[in-house]
Amino acid sequence: MNFSEALVDITAAFRERYFWIALGWQDIRTRYRRSALGPLWITISTAVTVAAMGPLYGALFDRSPGEFIPHLALGLIFWSFIAGSINEFCDAFSGSAHYLKQVKLPLTVFVLRVIYRQFIILGHNILIYPVVMILLGKSLNANLLLLLPGLLLVSFNLLWVGLVVAIFCTRYRDMQPVVSSVMALMFFITPIVWQVDQLPAHRAHLAHLNPLTILLELMRQPILGVAPPAIYWGVALAAAVAGSILTIALLARFRHRVTYWL
């Protein structure tokens, strides 16, 4: 296996960032062409979901609106970013076959294209939260500064996950519905609608065994004014390092075969 070629693939993709930025932006424009509101339709849909579920589930769980609705709103917003990225990684290479078959480009470009596209949608969806803050009288504090390193760490983890998922879904086309089904299941076992402190004390640790819980909380807790626990940062960083090593090995072995699988 040629590990240097795998590293060159990744570093070259970051040097050619203009390419995946242009592709990601074009994807958004194409998807919402002739739409009056564009990606704001997703924002409106998320806002309606929060408005409908917030009071209902808050009452069911006996939680005050000021506590539960911000938790739910940010949970749905960041879950959409994580789950949307992972689901779209399945089609990252096969959906770009016309590029890969004609031009020699780093494979990482097409994974970064998906992440950038999801960041644009996240930027639209996060506009919901200032409205929630105003309506519920919430405020921010200095812990908000932890959002940037949290986003960077989550994005780094999504990058290696994206390369792994994209390679396997290109080789095994049956993987795409499997990934979608797994992500649908993970929605229910990740604290998006519910909160960890609702679990019995002897089972609360089970929620933290879910890696998506950690990624979600690294982004949600700073906005809620809470500093994520050190264990979250440690686990996410360890996952990023271990996942990157696995991905480099996988990329070194299979990067030349991807085009033939398309």
C-alpha positions in Angstrom: 0.0 0.0 0.0 1.3 3.5 -0.9 0.5 5.6 2.1 2.2 8.7 0.6 -0.4 8.7 -2.3 -3.2 8.7 0.2 -1.7 11.6 2.1 -1.2 13.5 -1.1 -4.9 12.9 -2.0 -6.0 14.5 1.2 -3.6 17.4 1.2 -4.2 18.1 -2.5 -7.9 18.3 -1.8 -7.4 21.1 0.8 -5.1 23.0 -1.6 -7.8 22.8 -4.3 -10.5 24.0 -2.0 -11.8 26.4 -4.6 -13.0 23.3 -6.5 -15.1 21.7 -3.8 -16.4 25.1 -2.6 -17.6 25.8 -6.2 -19.1 22.3 -6.5 -20.9 22.5 -3.2 -22.3 26.0 -3.9 -23.4 24.8 -7.4 -25.1 21.8 -5.8 -27.2 24.1 -3.6 -28.1 26.4 -6.6 -29.1 23.4 -8.7 -31.1 21.8 -6.0 -33.1 24.9 -5.3 -33.3 26.4 -8.8 -36.6 28.2 -9.5 -37.3 28.1 -5.8 -38.3 31.4 -4.3 -36.8 30.6 -0.9 -34.1 28.1 -1.7 -32.5 26.3 1.3 -34.8 28.4 3.6 -37.5 25.8 2.9 -35.4 23.4 5.0 -35.2 26.1 7.7 -38.9 26.7 7.6 -39.5 22.9 7.8 -37.2 22.6 10.8 -38.8 25.6 12.5 -42.3 24.1 12.1 -41.0 20.9 13.6 -39.6 22.7 16.6 -42.8 24.7 17.1 -44.9 21.5 16.9 -42.7 19.2 18.9 -41.4 21.6 21.5 -44.5 22.3 23.5 -45.9 18.8 23.0 -42.8 16.8 24.0 -41.9 19.3 26.7 -45.3 18.7 28.3 -44.9 14.9 27.9 -41.5 15.0 29.5 -42.5 17.5 32.1 -39.9 20.0 31.0 -40.2 23.8 31.0 -40.2 25.4 27.5 -37.2 27.5 28.4 -35.2 24.3 29.1 -36.5 21.9 26.5 -37.2 23.9 23.3 -33.6 25.2 22.9 -32.3 21.7 23.5 -34.7 20.3 20.9 -34.1 23.1 18.3 -30.3 22.8 18.5 -30.5 19.0 18.5 -32.6 18.9 15.3 -30.3 21.6 13.6 -27.1 19.8 14.4 -28.5 16.3 13.8 -29.6 17.5 10.3 -25.9 18.5 9.7 -24.4 15.2 11.0 -27.0 12.8 9.5 -27.3 14.7 6.3 -23.6 14.5 5.7 -23.3 10.8 6.5 -26.3 9.9 4.3 -24.9 12.0 1.4 -21.4 10.5 1.7 -22.9 7.3 0.2 -23.3 9.1 -3.1 -20.2 11.2 -2.9 -18.2 9.2 -5.6 -21.0 7.7 -7.6 -22.7 11.0 -7.9 -19.5 12.5 -9.2 -18.7 9.7 -11.7 -18.6 12.1 -14.7 -15.7 14.0 -13.0 -13.8 11.0 -11.8 -13.9 9.2 -15.1 -12.6 12.1 -17.1 -10.2 14.0 -14.8 -7.7 12.9 -12.2 -8.9 14.5 -9.0 -8.3 13.8 -5.3 -11.2 11.6 -4.0 -11.2 13.7 -0.8 -12.5 16.7 -2.9 -15.9 15.0 -3.3 -16.2 14.3 0.4 -15.4 17.9 1.3 -18.0 18.9 -1.3 -20.7 17.1 0.7 -19.5 18.6 4.0 -19.4 22.2 2.5 -22.9 21.7 1.1 -24.1 20.6 4.5 -22.4 23.6 6.1 -24.4 25.9 3.9 -27.6 24.3 5.0 -26.5 24.4 8.6 -25.9 28.2 8.2 -29.5 28.6 7.1 -30.9 26.3 9.8 -29.0 28.0 12.7 -31.0 31.1 12.0 -33.8 29.4 13.9 -32.0 29.7 17.2 -31.9 33.5 17.6 -35.7 33.5 17.2 -35.9 30.8 19.9 -33.6 32.9 22.1 -35.7 36.0 21.7 -39.0 34.3 22.3 -37.8 32.4 25.4 -35.5 35.1 26.8 -32.3 33.0 26.5 -28.8 34.4 26.4 -25.3 33.4 25.5 -22.1 33.3 27.5 -18.4 32.9 27.0 -18.8 29.1 26.5 -20.0 30.0 23.0 -16.3 30.4 22.0 -16.0 26.6 22.3 -18.4 26.2 19.4 -15.6 26.8 16.8 -13.2 24.1 18.1 -16.3 21.8 18.5 -17.3 22.4 14.8 -13.7 21.8 13.7 -13.4 18.6 15.6 -16.8 17.3 14.3 -15.9 18.3 10.8 -12.6 16.4 11.0 -14.4 13.3 12.2 -17.0 13.7 9.4 -14.2 13.8 6.9 -12.7 10.4 7.8 -16.2 8.9 8.2 -17.1 10.3 4.8 -14.1 8.8 3.1 -14.8 5.4 4.6 -18.6 5.5 3.8 -18.0 6.8 0.3 -15.5 4.0 -0.5 -17.7 1.2 0.8 -20.9 2.5 -0.7 -19.2 2.8 -4.1 -17.9 -0.8 -3.8 -21.1 -2.2 -2.3 -24.2 -0.3 -3.6 -26.4 -2.1 -1.1 -24.7 -0.1 1.7 -26.6 3.1 0.9 -30.0 1.9 2.2 -28.2 0.3 5.2 -26.6 3.6 6.1 -29.9 5.4 5.8 -31.6 2.8 8.0 -28.8 3.0 10.6 -29.0 6.8 10.8 -32.8 6.6 11.1 -32.3 4.3 14.1 -29.6 6.5 15.6 -32.0 9.4 15.7 -34.0 7.7 18.4 -31.1 6.6 20.5 -29.3 10.0 20.4 -30.4 12.7 22.8 -32.1 14.9 20.3 -35.7 14.8 21.5 -35.0 13.4 24.9 -32.3 14.4 27.5 -29.7 12.2 29.1 -30.8 13.1 32.6 -34.2 11.5 31.9 -32.5 8.1 31.9 -32.2 6.1 35.1 -28.9 6.8 36.9 -27.5 3.3 36.2 -28.2 3.6 32.5 -27.3 7.2 31.7 -23.8 6.1 30.8 -25.2 4.2 27.8 -26.1 7.5 26.1 -22.4 8.4 26.1 -21.4 5.2 24.4 -23.1 6.6 21.3 -20.3 8.6 19.4 -23.0 10.7 17.7 -24.1 12.0 21.1 -20.5 13.3 21.7 -20.4 15.0 18.3 -23.8 16.5 18.8 -23.0 17.8 22.3 -19.7 19.4 21.2 -21.8 21.7 19.0 -25.0 22.1 21.1 -23.6 22.6 24.6 -21.5 25.7 23.9 -24.6 27.5 22.5 -26.6 26.5 25.5 -23.9 28.1 27.7 -22.4 24.8 28.9 -18.7 23.7 28.5 -18.7 20.1 27.1 -17.0 17.7 29.5 -13.3 17.0 28.9 -14.1 13.4 28.2 -16.1 14.5 25.1 -13.1 16.4 23.7 -10.8 13.5 24.5 -13.0 10.8 22.8 -13.7 13.0 19.8 -10.0 13.7 19.4 -9.0 10.0 19.8 -11.7 9.0 17.3 -10.3 11.6 14.8 -6.8 10.3 15.1 -7.7 6.6 15.0 -10.2 7.2 12.2 -7.7 9.1 10.2 -5.1 6.3 10.4 -7.8 3.8 9.3 -8.9 6.1 6.5 -5.3 6.6 5.2 -4.8 2.9 5.1 -8.1 2.3 3.3 -7.5 5.1 0.8 -4.0 3.8 0.1 -5.4 0.4 -0.7 -8.5 1.3 -2.7 -8.2 4.8 -4.1 -7.1 3.5 -7.6 -10.1 1.1 -7.7 -12.8 3.6 -7.1 -13.0 4.7 -10.7 -13.4 1.1 -11.9 -16.3 0.6 -9.4 -18.3 3.5 -10.8 
